[in-house]
Amino acid sequence: MRRSYLGEFEEVVLLTVAVLAEGAYGVAITDELERQTGRTVSISAVHAALHRLEEKGMLKSHLGEATAERGGRRKRLFTVTVLGSRTLHDIRAVRKQLWDSIAPNGLPAVSL
């Protein structure tokens, strides 16, 4: 199977969908990304990433129930697929391998 390329933003969007579980929809994902990263995130960028991830088979979506808070409109809810989960685990393994390969003095010291 050919692996799909994931950019950094797609990766964090996919991770955020996993974090939010059943509550993953556009605005909630945007809010959680801003909370986690401390950066402003465009809702349209999130929607574009969600669409790309769904096209790649890493996410699936369905319409939730109508809510009064949205004026009776339904939310599109997202969940991570098996392929999305496998991709995230592969990315995590590669990053861990790279971090573990850095020599003890391979990076300049920083204060956190």
GIGINOR-V68946 format. One record per residue. N is the residue number from 1. RES is the residue in one letter. SS is DSSP state (h for helix, s for strand, l for the rest). Layout:
N:RES:SS
N:RES:SS
This chain:
1:M:l
2:R:l
3:R:l
4:S:l
5:Y:l
6:L:l
7:G:l
8:E:h
9:F:h
10:E:h
11:E:h
12:V:h
13:V:h
14:L:h
15:L:h
16:T:h
17:V:h
18:A:h
19:V:h
20:L:h
21:A:h
22:E:h
23:G:h
24:A:l
25:Y:l
26:G:h
27:V:h
28:A:h
29:I:h
30:T:h
31:D:h
32:E:h
33:L:h
34:E:h
35:R:h
36:Q:h
37:T:h
38:G:l
39:R:l
40:T:l
41:V:l
42:S:l
43:I:h
44:S:h
45:A:h
46:V:h
47:H:h
48:A:h
49:A:h
50:L:h
51:H:h
52:R:h
53:L:h
54:E:h
55:E:h
56:K:l
57:G:l
58:M:l
59:L:s
60:K:s
61:S:s
62:H:s
63:L:s
64:G:s
65:E:s
66:A:s
67:T:l
68:A:h
69:E:h
70:R:h
71:G:l
72:G:l
73:R:l
74:R:s
75:K:s
76:R:s
77:L:s
78:F:s
79:T:s
80:V:s
81:T:l
82:V:h
83:L:h
84:G:h
85:S:h
86:R:h
87:T:h
88:L:h
89:H:h
90:D:h
91:I:h
92:R:h
93:A:h
94:V:h
95:R:h
96:K:h
97:Q:h
98:L:h
99:W:h
100:D:h
101:S:h
102:I:l
103:A:l
104:P:l
105:N:l
106:G:l
107:L:l
108:P:l
109:A:l
110:V:l
111:S:l
112:L:l
